[in-house]
Amino acid sequence: MAAGPMEQFEIVPIVPLTFGEGVDLSFTNASLWMLISFGTALLFFTWATRRAALVPGKAQGSAEVVYEFISKMVRDTMGEEGRRFFPFVFTLFIFVFLSNFLGLLPSLPGSPAAAHSFTPTSHIIVTFTLAVLSVGLVLVYGLYKHGFGFLKLFAPHGVPLWLLPLITPIEIISFLSRPISLAVRLFANMLAGHVVLKVFAGFVAVLLASGPLLMGIAILPLIGIVGVFILEFLVAFLQAFVFAILTCIYLQDALHPAH
Protein backbone atom coordinates (compact mmCIF):
# COMPACT_ATOMS: atom_id res chain seq x y z
CA MET A 1 0.00 0.00 0.00
CA ALA A 2 1.17 3.50 -0.77
CA ALA A 3 2.20 5.63 2.18
CA GLY A 4 -0.18 8.43 3.15
CA PRO A 5 0.83 12.10 2.95
CA MET A 6 1.50 12.29 6.70
CA GLU A 7 3.64 9.16 7.02
CA GLN A 8 6.71 11.05 5.75
CA PHE A 9 6.75 12.97 9.07
CA GLU A 10 6.79 9.87 11.26
CA ILE A 11 9.64 9.68 13.80
CA VAL A 12 11.35 6.30 13.44
CA PRO A 13 13.81 5.10 16.12
CA ILE A 14 17.15 3.92 14.72
CA VAL A 15 18.95 3.22 18.01
CA PRO A 16 16.30 2.74 20.73
CA LEU A 17 17.33 4.20 24.07
CA THR A 18 14.72 4.46 26.80
CA PHE A 19 14.99 4.93 30.57
CA GLY A 20 12.13 3.95 32.80
CA GLU A 21 8.73 5.26 31.79
CA GLY A 22 8.37 8.30 29.59
CA VAL A 23 12.11 9.00 29.09
CA ASP A 24 12.99 8.29 25.47
CA LEU A 25 16.44 9.34 24.25
CA SER A 26 16.42 7.17 21.14
CA PHE A 27 18.50 8.16 18.12
CA THR A 28 15.87 8.68 15.41
CA ASN A 29 15.63 9.57 11.74
CA ALA A 30 15.12 13.20 12.84
CA SER A 31 18.39 13.05 14.78
CA LEU A 32 20.11 11.46 11.79
CA TRP A 33 19.03 14.16 9.34
CA MET A 34 19.96 16.96 11.71
CA LEU A 35 23.43 15.40 11.91
CA ILE A 36 23.48 15.10 8.11
CA SER A 37 22.65 18.81 7.82
CA PHE A 38 25.43 19.67 10.27
CA GLY A 39 27.90 17.35 8.54
CA THR A 40 27.04 18.70 5.08
CA ALA A 41 27.72 22.27 6.20
CA LEU A 42 30.94 21.29 7.96
CA LEU A 43 32.27 19.33 4.99
CA PHE A 44 31.34 22.01 2.43
CA PHE A 45 32.91 24.95 4.24
CA THR A 46 35.98 22.92 5.22
CA TRP A 47 36.46 21.81 1.62
CA ALA A 48 35.72 25.27 0.18
CA THR A 49 38.26 27.01 2.40
CA ARG A 50 40.97 24.36 2.56
CA ARG A 51 43.09 26.28 0.05
CA ALA A 52 42.01 29.88 0.41
CA ALA A 53 43.24 31.96 -2.53
CA LEU A 54 43.14 35.64 -3.44
CA VAL A 55 41.30 34.65 -6.62
CA PRO A 56 38.72 32.15 -5.34
CA GLY A 57 37.65 29.03 -7.16
CA LYS A 58 34.05 27.94 -7.54
CA ALA A 59 33.77 26.31 -4.10
CA GLN A 60 35.52 29.14 -2.26
CA GLY A 61 33.53 31.70 -4.24
CA SER A 62 30.25 30.01 -3.26
CA ALA A 63 31.26 29.94 0.41
CA GLU A 64 32.25 33.62 0.29
CA VAL A 65 28.93 34.56 -1.32
CA VAL A 66 27.03 32.87 1.51
CA TYR A 67 29.34 34.46 4.09
CA GLU A 68 28.92 37.95 2.65
CA PHE A 69 25.15 37.50 2.27
CA ILE A 70 24.73 36.76 5.98
CA SER A 71 27.31 39.36 6.95
CA LYS A 72 25.43 42.06 5.03
CA MET A 73 22.16 40.98 6.66
CA VAL A 74 23.72 41.36 10.12
CA ARG A 75 25.29 44.75 9.30
CA ASP A 76 22.10 46.15 7.76
CA THR A 77 19.88 45.17 10.68
CA MET A 78 22.19 45.55 13.68
CA GLY A 79 25.09 47.70 12.52
CA GLU A 80 28.74 46.95 13.25
CA GLU A 81 27.92 46.30 16.90
CA GLY A 82 25.91 43.29 15.80
CA ARG A 83 28.96 41.56 14.31
CA ARG A 84 29.38 39.66 17.58
CA PHE A 85 26.19 37.75 16.71
CA PHE A 86 27.34 36.83 13.20
CA PRO A 87 28.47 33.26 14.08
CA PHE A 88 25.10 32.52 15.65
CA VAL A 89 23.04 33.96 12.78
CA PHE A 90 25.27 32.29 10.16
CA THR A 91 24.98 28.89 11.85
CA LEU A 92 21.23 29.30 12.28
CA PHE A 93 20.68 30.20 8.61
CA ILE A 94 22.83 27.35 7.28
CA PHE A 95 21.24 24.76 9.56
CA VAL A 96 17.67 25.80 8.76
CA PHE A 97 18.33 25.99 5.02
CA LEU A 98 20.02 22.58 4.83
CA SER A 99 17.35 20.99 7.04
CA ASN A 100 14.71 22.39 4.68
CA PHE A 101 16.53 21.49 1.47
CA LEU A 102 17.89 18.01 2.22
CA GLY A 103 14.40 16.83 3.09
CA LEU A 104 13.41 17.48 -0.53
CA LEU A 105 15.87 14.90 -1.85
CA PRO A 106 14.17 11.72 -3.11
CA SER A 107 14.56 8.55 -1.06
CA LEU A 108 16.08 5.41 -2.55
CA PRO A 109 13.35 2.95 -3.61
CA GLY A 110 13.10 0.03 -1.22
CA SER A 111 15.17 1.69 1.51
CA PRO A 112 13.98 1.28 5.13
CA ALA A 113 11.75 3.98 6.57
CA ALA A 114 14.52 5.21 8.89
CA ALA A 115 16.70 6.00 5.86
CA HIS A 116 14.06 7.97 3.94
CA SER A 117 14.67 11.66 3.36
CA PHE A 118 13.41 13.60 6.35
CA THR A 119 12.88 17.31 7.06
CA PRO A 120 13.57 18.10 10.73
CA THR A 121 12.02 21.56 10.38
CA SER A 122 8.67 19.98 9.51
CA HIS A 123 8.34 19.20 13.24
CA ILE A 124 7.32 22.08 15.47
CA ILE A 125 9.44 20.85 18.38
CA VAL A 126 12.57 21.51 16.29
CA THR A 127 11.49 24.92 15.03
CA PHE A 128 10.22 25.93 18.47
CA THR A 129 13.55 24.97 20.05
CA LEU A 130 15.42 27.12 17.52
CA ALA A 131 12.99 29.99 18.11
CA VAL A 132 13.32 29.77 21.90
CA LEU A 133 17.11 29.73 21.51
CA SER A 134 16.98 32.91 19.41
CA VAL A 135 14.56 34.82 21.64
CA GLY A 136 16.29 33.50 24.76
CA LEU A 137 19.57 34.95 23.49
CA VAL A 138 17.83 38.32 23.05
CA LEU A 139 16.53 38.21 26.62
CA VAL A 140 19.79 37.04 28.22
CA TYR A 141 22.03 39.46 26.30
CA GLY A 142 19.61 42.37 26.76
CA LEU A 143 19.54 41.89 30.54
CA TYR A 144 23.30 41.30 30.65
CA LYS A 145 24.13 44.50 28.75
CA HIS A 146 21.42 46.87 29.98
CA GLY A 147 20.19 45.35 33.22
CA PHE A 148 16.71 46.58 34.05
CA GLY A 149 17.18 49.18 31.30
CA PHE A 150 16.26 46.38 28.90
CA LEU A 151 12.69 46.74 30.12
CA LYS A 152 12.53 49.98 28.11
CA LEU A 153 11.76 47.63 25.23
CA PHE A 154 8.24 47.33 26.65
CA ALA A 155 7.78 51.09 27.00
CA PRO A 156 8.52 52.50 23.52
CA HIS A 157 10.14 55.92 23.36
CA GLY A 158 7.72 58.78 22.75
CA VAL A 159 4.60 57.01 24.00
CA PRO A 160 2.52 59.30 26.29
CA LEU A 161 2.56 58.28 29.93
CA TRP A 162 -1.18 57.75 30.06
CA LEU A 163 -0.93 55.18 27.23
CA LEU A 164 1.75 53.04 28.90
CA PRO A 165 -0.72 50.87 30.90
CA LEU A 166 -2.22 49.85 27.55
CA ILE A 167 0.93 49.70 25.39
CA THR A 168 3.20 47.88 27.86
CA PRO A 169 1.04 44.70 28.14
CA ILE A 170 0.71 44.65 24.35
CA GLU A 171 4.51 44.89 23.97
CA ILE A 172 5.04 42.11 26.52
CA ILE A 173 2.56 39.81 24.76
CA SER A 174 4.19 40.66 21.42
CA PHE A 175 7.63 39.74 22.80
CA LEU A 176 6.42 36.47 24.30
CA SER A 177 4.69 35.51 21.04
CA ARG A 178 7.90 35.83 19.02
CA PRO A 179 9.09 32.24 19.51
CA ILE A 180 5.60 30.97 18.65
CA SER A 181 5.38 32.98 15.41
CA LEU A 182 8.96 32.04 14.42
CA ALA A 183 8.33 28.35 15.08
CA VAL A 184 4.90 28.07 13.46
CA ARG A 185 5.88 30.00 10.32
CA LEU A 186 8.79 27.67 9.51
CA PHE A 187 7.06 24.46 10.60
CA ALA A 188 3.81 25.20 8.74
CA ASN A 189 5.54 26.05 5.47
CA MET A 190 7.64 22.90 5.50
CA LEU A 191 4.72 20.69 6.53
CA ALA A 192 2.28 22.09 3.96
CA GLY A 193 4.72 21.98 1.06
CA HIS A 194 5.70 18.36 1.69
CA VAL A 195 2.08 17.31 2.04
CA VAL A 196 1.21 18.93 -1.30
CA LEU A 197 4.14 17.14 -2.99
CA LYS A 198 2.98 13.80 -1.58
CA VAL A 199 -0.63 14.41 -2.65
CA PHE A 200 0.42 15.18 -6.23
CA ALA A 201 2.65 12.08 -6.24
CA GLY A 202 -0.35 10.04 -5.07
CA PHE A 203 -2.42 11.37 -7.97
CA VAL A 204 0.28 10.24 -10.42
CA ALA A 205 0.43 6.74 -8.90
CA VAL A 206 -3.36 6.34 -8.91
CA LEU A 207 -3.74 7.51 -12.51
CA LEU A 208 -0.92 5.27 -13.75
CA ALA A 209 -2.58 2.29 -12.09
CA SER A 210 -6.02 3.10 -13.51
CA GLY A 211 -5.43 1.72 -16.97
CA PRO A 212 -4.52 3.14 -20.40
CA LEU A 213 -7.50 5.50 -20.48
CA LEU A 214 -6.30 7.61 -17.55
CA MET A 215 -2.55 7.14 -17.86
CA GLY A 216 -2.25 10.14 -20.20
CA ILE A 217 -3.82 12.42 -17.59
CA ALA A 218 -1.01 11.55 -15.15
CA ILE A 219 1.18 14.11 -16.89
CA LEU A 220 -0.85 16.92 -15.28
CA PRO A 221 -0.10 16.11 -11.62
CA LEU A 222 3.46 15.22 -12.70
CA ILE A 223 3.89 18.77 -14.02
CA GLY A 224 2.37 19.95 -10.74
CA ILE A 225 5.02 18.01 -8.80
CA VAL A 226 7.81 19.75 -10.75
CA GLY A 227 6.24 23.15 -10.14
CA VAL A 228 5.68 22.53 -6.43
CA PHE A 229 9.23 21.17 -6.04
CA ILE A 230 10.71 24.33 -7.55
CA LEU A 231 8.47 26.39 -5.27
CA GLU A 232 9.52 24.28 -2.27
CA PHE A 233 13.20 24.88 -3.04
CA LEU A 234 12.50 28.63 -3.08
CA VAL A 235 10.52 28.35 0.16
CA ALA A 236 13.40 26.39 1.76
CA PHE A 237 15.67 29.38 1.14
CA LEU A 238 13.10 32.07 1.95
CA GLN A 239 12.09 30.50 5.26
CA ALA A 240 15.75 30.22 6.32
CA PHE A 241 16.22 33.87 5.33
CA VAL A 242 13.07 35.00 7.18
CA PHE A 243 14.08 33.06 10.30
CA ALA A 244 17.58 34.58 10.24
CA ILE A 245 16.56 38.17 9.52
CA LEU A 246 13.82 38.15 12.18
CA THR A 247 16.43 36.86 14.63
CA CYS A 248 18.63 39.81 13.63
CA ILE A 249 15.76 42.25 14.18
CA TYR A 250 15.06 40.76 17.61
CA LEU A 251 18.76 40.93 18.53
CA GLN A 252 18.69 44.59 17.52
CA ASP A 253 16.22 45.05 20.38
CA ALA A 254 18.77 43.54 22.76
CA LEU A 255 21.42 45.98 21.54
CA HIS A 256 19.21 49.08 21.61
CA PRO A 257 16.04 48.42 23.66
CA ALA A 258 15.14 52.12 23.93
CA HIS A 259 14.95 52.67 20.14
C-alpha positions as CSV (number, residue, x, y, z in Angstrom):
1,M,0.0,0.0,0.0
2,A,1.2,3.5,-0.8
3,A,2.2,5.6,2.2
4,G,-0.2,8.4,3.2
5,P,0.8,12.1,3.0
6,M,1.5,12.3,6.7
7,E,3.6,9.2,7.0
8,Q,6.7,11.0,5.7
9,F,6.8,13.0,9.1
10,E,6.8,9.9,11.3
11,I,9.6,9.7,13.8
12,V,11.4,6.3,13.4
13,P,13.8,5.1,16.1
14,I,17.1,3.9,14.7
15,V,18.9,3.2,18.0
16,P,16.3,2.7,20.7
17,L,17.3,4.2,24.1
18,T,14.7,4.5,26.8
19,F,15.0,4.9,30.6
20,G,12.1,4.0,32.8
21,E,8.7,5.3,31.8
22,G,8.4,8.3,29.6
23,V,12.1,9.0,29.1
24,D,13.0,8.3,25.5
25,L,16.4,9.3,24.3
26,S,16.4,7.2,21.1
27,F,18.5,8.2,18.1
28,T,15.9,8.7,15.4
29,N,15.6,9.6,11.7
30,A,15.1,13.2,12.8
31,S,18.4,13.1,14.8
32,L,20.1,11.5,11.8
33,W,19.0,14.2,9.3
34,M,20.0,17.0,11.7
35,L,23.4,15.4,11.9
36,I,23.5,15.1,8.1
37,S,22.6,18.8,7.8
38,F,25.4,19.7,10.3
39,G,27.9,17.3,8.5
40,T,27.0,18.7,5.1
41,A,27.7,22.3,6.2
42,L,30.9,21.3,8.0
43,L,32.3,19.3,5.0
44,F,31.3,22.0,2.4
45,F,32.9,25.0,4.2
46,T,36.0,22.9,5.2
47,W,36.5,21.8,1.6
48,A,35.7,25.3,0.2
49,T,38.3,27.0,2.4
50,R,41.0,24.4,2.6
51,R,43.1,26.3,0.0
52,A,42.0,29.9,0.4
53,A,43.2,32.0,-2.5
54,L,43.1,35.6,-3.4
55,V,41.3,34.7,-6.6
56,P,38.7,32.1,-5.3
57,G,37.6,29.0,-7.2
58,K,34.1,27.9,-7.5
59,A,33.8,26.3,-4.1
60,Q,35.5,29.1,-2.3
61,G,33.5,31.7,-4.2
62,S,30.3,30.0,-3.3
63,A,31.3,29.9,0.4
64,E,32.3,33.6,0.3
65,V,28.9,34.6,-1.3
66,V,27.0,32.9,1.5
67,Y,29.3,34.5,4.1
68,E,28.9,38.0,2.7
69,F,25.1,37.5,2.3
70,I,24.7,36.8,6.0
71,S,27.3,39.4,7.0
72,K,25.4,42.1,5.0
73,M,22.2,41.0,6.7
74,V,23.7,41.4,10.1
75,R,25.3,44.7,9.3
76,D,22.1,46.1,7.8
77,T,19.9,45.2,10.7
78,M,22.2,45.6,13.7
79,G,25.1,47.7,12.5
80,E,28.7,47.0,13.2
81,E,27.9,46.3,16.9
82,G,25.9,43.3,15.8
83,R,29.0,41.6,14.3
84,R,29.4,39.7,17.6
85,F,26.2,37.8,16.7
86,F,27.3,36.8,13.2
87,P,28.5,33.3,14.1
88,F,25.1,32.5,15.7
89,V,23.0,34.0,12.8
90,F,25.3,32.3,10.2
91,T,25.0,28.9,11.9
92,L,21.2,29.3,12.3
93,F,20.7,30.2,8.6
94,I,22.8,27.3,7.3
95,F,21.2,24.8,9.6
96,V,17.7,25.8,8.8
97,F,18.3,26.0,5.0
98,L,20.0,22.6,4.8
99,S,17.3,21.0,7.0
100,N,14.7,22.4,4.7
101,F,16.5,21.5,1.5
102,L,17.9,18.0,2.2
103,G,14.4,16.8,3.1
104,L,13.4,17.5,-0.5
105,L,15.9,14.9,-1.9
106,P,14.2,11.7,-3.1
107,S,14.6,8.6,-1.1
108,L,16.1,5.4,-2.6
109,P,13.3,2.9,-3.6
110,G,13.1,0.0,-1.2
111,S,15.2,1.7,1.5
112,P,14.0,1.3,5.1
113,A,11.8,4.0,6.6
114,A,14.5,5.2,8.9
115,A,16.7,6.0,5.9
116,H,14.1,8.0,3.9
117,S,14.7,11.7,3.4
118,F,13.4,13.6,6.4
119,T,12.9,17.3,7.1
120,P,13.6,18.1,10.7
121,T,12.0,21.6,10.4
122,S,8.7,20.0,9.5
123,H,8.3,19.2,13.2
124,I,7.3,22.1,15.5
125,I,9.4,20.8,18.4
126,V,12.6,21.5,16.3
127,T,11.5,24.9,15.0
128,F,10.2,25.9,18.5
129,T,13.5,25.0,20.1
130,L,15.4,27.1,17.5
131,A,13.0,30.0,18.1
132,V,13.3,29.8,21.9
133,L,17.1,29.7,21.5
134,S,17.0,32.9,19.4
135,V,14.6,34.8,21.6
136,G,16.3,33.5,24.8
137,L,19.6,34.9,23.5
138,V,17.8,38.3,23.0
139,L,16.5,38.2,26.6
140,V,19.8,37.0,28.2
141,Y,22.0,39.5,26.3
142,G,19.6,42.4,26.8
143,L,19.5,41.9,30.5
144,Y,23.3,41.3,30.6
145,K,24.1,44.5,28.8
146,H,21.4,46.9,30.0
147,G,20.2,45.3,33.2
148,F,16.7,46.6,34.1
149,G,17.2,49.2,31.3
150,F,16.3,46.4,28.9
151,L,12.7,46.7,30.1
152,K,12.5,50.0,28.1
153,L,11.8,47.6,25.2
154,F,8.2,47.3,26.7
155,A,7.8,51.1,27.0
156,P,8.5,52.5,23.5
157,H,10.1,55.9,23.4
158,G,7.7,58.8,22.7
159,V,4.6,57.0,24.0
160,P,2.5,59.3,26.3
161,L,2.6,58.3,29.9
162,W,-1.2,57.7,30.1
163,L,-0.9,55.2,27.2
164,L,1.8,53.0,28.9
165,P,-0.7,50.9,30.9
166,L,-2.2,49.8,27.6
167,I,0.9,49.7,25.4
168,T,3.2,47.9,27.9
169,P,1.0,44.7,28.1
170,I,0.7,44.7,24.3
171,E,4.5,44.9,24.0
172,I,5.0,42.1,26.5
173,I,2.6,39.8,24.8
174,S,4.2,40.7,21.4
175,F,7.6,39.7,22.8
176,L,6.4,36.5,24.3
177,S,4.7,35.5,21.0
178,R,7.9,35.8,19.0
179,P,9.1,32.2,19.5
180,I,5.6,31.0,18.6
181,S,5.4,33.0,15.4
182,L,9.0,32.0,14.4
183,A,8.3,28.3,15.1
184,V,4.9,28.1,13.5
185,R,5.9,30.0,10.3
186,L,8.8,27.7,9.5
187,F,7.1,24.5,10.6
188,A,3.8,25.2,8.7
189,N,5.5,26.1,5.5
190,M,7.6,22.9,5.5
191,L,4.7,20.7,6.5
192,A,2.3,22.1,4.0
193,G,4.7,22.0,1.1
194,H,5.7,18.4,1.7
195,V,2.1,17.3,2.0
196,V,1.2,18.9,-1.3
197,L,4.1,17.1,-3.0
198,K,3.0,13.8,-1.6
199,V,-0.6,14.4,-2.7
200,F,0.4,15.2,-6.2
201,A,2.6,12.1,-6.2
202,G,-0.4,10.0,-5.1
203,F,-2.4,11.4,-8.0
204,V,0.3,10.2,-10.4
205,A,0.4,6.7,-8.9
206,V,-3.4,6.3,-8.9
207,L,-3.7,7.5,-12.5
208,L,-0.9,5.3,-13.8
209,A,-2.6,2.3,-12.1
210,S,-6.0,3.1,-13.5
211,G,-5.4,1.7,-17.0
212,P,-4.5,3.1,-20.4
213,L,-7.5,5.5,-20.5
214,L,-6.3,7.6,-17.6
215,M,-2.5,7.1,-17.9
216,G,-2.2,10.1,-20.2
217,I,-3.8,12.4,-17.6
218,A,-1.0,11.5,-15.2
219,I,1.2,14.1,-16.9
220,L,-0.8,16.9,-15.3
221,P,-0.1,16.1,-11.6
222,L,3.5,15.2,-12.7
223,I,3.9,18.8,-14.0
224,G,2.4,19.9,-10.7
225,I,5.0,18.0,-8.8
226,V,7.8,19.7,-10.8
227,G,6.2,23.2,-10.1
228,V,5.7,22.5,-6.4
229,F,9.2,21.2,-6.0
230,I,10.7,24.3,-7.6
231,L,8.5,26.4,-5.3
232,E,9.5,24.3,-2.3
233,F,13.2,24.9,-3.0
234,L,12.5,28.6,-3.1
235,V,10.5,28.3,0.2
236,A,13.4,26.4,1.8
237,F,15.7,29.4,1.1
238,L,13.1,32.1,2.0
239,Q,12.1,30.5,5.3
240,A,15.7,30.2,6.3
241,F,16.2,33.9,5.3
242,V,13.1,35.0,7.2
243,F,14.1,33.1,10.3
244,A,17.6,34.6,10.2
245,I,16.6,38.2,9.5
246,L,13.8,38.1,12.2
247,T,16.4,36.9,14.6
248,C,18.6,39.8,13.6
249,I,15.8,42.2,14.2
250,Y,15.1,40.8,17.6
251,L,18.8,40.9,18.5
252,Q,18.7,44.6,17.5
253,D,16.2,45.1,20.4
254,A,18.8,43.5,22.8
255,L,21.4,46.0,21.5
256,H,19.2,49.1,21.6
257,P,16.0,48.4,23.7
258,A,15.1,52.1,23.9
259,H,15.0,52.7,20.1
